[in-house]
Amino acid sequence: MDGKIPDEVTIIDKSANERLKLIDQLEEEDKNAIYRIIDTMLTKSKFKDFFNKNVAAL
């Protein structure tokens, strides 16, 4: 390390590709935690869509 304090990372303006590159730099445990959160949110969204479509069909 060169002793320089790293700049704060702000992901608001980052593209998805840039975000994935930043996530890939994390320690394995932190990276896996983020992927588990994303997977959970995507699964929840898919189930919500599924149930909303099936309820509307009744």
N, C-alpha and C positions, 0 to 999 in steps of 0.2 A: 504494500500500500504506500502511496506517496504522501499520506498524512492530510490530504485534502478532504474536507467534508463533502460527501456526495450531495448533489442537488436533489430537491424534493421531486418525487415522481407524481405527476398529475395526469391521470388517464382520461380526463374528460374529452380532450381533443385528439386522442389517439385512435387509430383505426383498429379494427379487430385483429389484424395481423400483427401490429405493433404490440397490442396487449398480450397476445399469445407469446411473443418473443420475450416480453418482460416476465410473464408467468414462468416461462421455461427457465429463467435464471434463478428462480427461487429454490430453496432447499426442497428435497423430495417430499418431505412430510407436508410442507406448506402447499406445494404444487398439487399434491393429491387431495388436500382439503378443499382447495379451490375447485378442482374438477368434480369432487363429490357434490359440492354445493350447486355447481352448474347442472350436473346430471339430475339432481333432485328437483331443481326449478324447471328444467325441461320436461321431466316426467310429470310433474304437477300440472304444467301447462297442457300437455297432451291429454291427460285424464280429464281436465276441465273441459277442453274442447270436445272430447269424446262424449262426456255426459251431457253437455249442452246440446250437441247435435241429436243425441238419442232422446232427450226430454222434449225437444222441439218436434221430433217425429211422432210423438205420442198423441 
